[in-house]
Amino acid sequence: MINTEPQNRRERRIAARQEQILEAASIIFSTKGYERATTREIAEAADVSEGTLYNYFDNKIDLLNGVARGFADEITQKIEAIEANNLEDMMAQLLTDRFRSGRERRLFMLFLYEARLNPEVHRYYGQEALQRIISATEKRFRSLIDAGVMRPVDPDVAARAISATIMGFAALYELGQHKAQDNNRFSAERWGSEVTDLFLNGLQVISRADGEGK
């Protein structure tokens, strides 16, 4: 016990310091971009010395991968924590939460750009972090299919469709197609509800005769 407890405290301190640095890195990266961000700025934002930062992370790309890991952790935990017994509520909550996060939108654009240029970022974000988010969404869909409240489509395809929709809206927003201050055009809750309706009910008008025959 005497030998174990100090090690546990040390591990907790290390984890807390890493989280502190990664939180600062996510803010700096999301506001300045990867190229213009410096480890010195990140260290200052984390209230540590640059030397201390390098005790926990090898370089700037290691920091970016750490931010991607935290990005995936946060989103998958939110997906798993959604409390809904039906498809409509689950999708509306998932979409609303994802549409609401400005930092998530900016980080997504950052990861997408850097993944095209850096094989390591492509490997971690494209093949690991993003796949974890898709898998968490697929798991929720699979549970709804098993419960008989969702049509038995391929849950992987459904999860990818939802993820692609969220990323597409993020790109449009960050490219200036939507103004955050214009509440008539942008509302996370409204978008979540509208996109859910599109997925569940489609675009085609159902005639009364068609509806009565189903």
Secondary structure, DSSP 8 states (H G I E B T S, - for coil): -TTHHHHHHHHHHHHHHHHHHHHHHHHHHHHH-TTT--HHHHHHHHTS-HHHHHHH-SSHHHHHHHHHHHHHHHHHHHHHH---SSHHHHHHHHHHHHHH-HHHHHHHHHHHHHHHH-HHHIIIIIIIIHHHHHHHHHHHHHHHHHTTSS----HHHHHHHHHHHHHHHHHHHHTTSS-TT-TTT--HHHHHHHHHHHHHH-SS---HHHHHH-
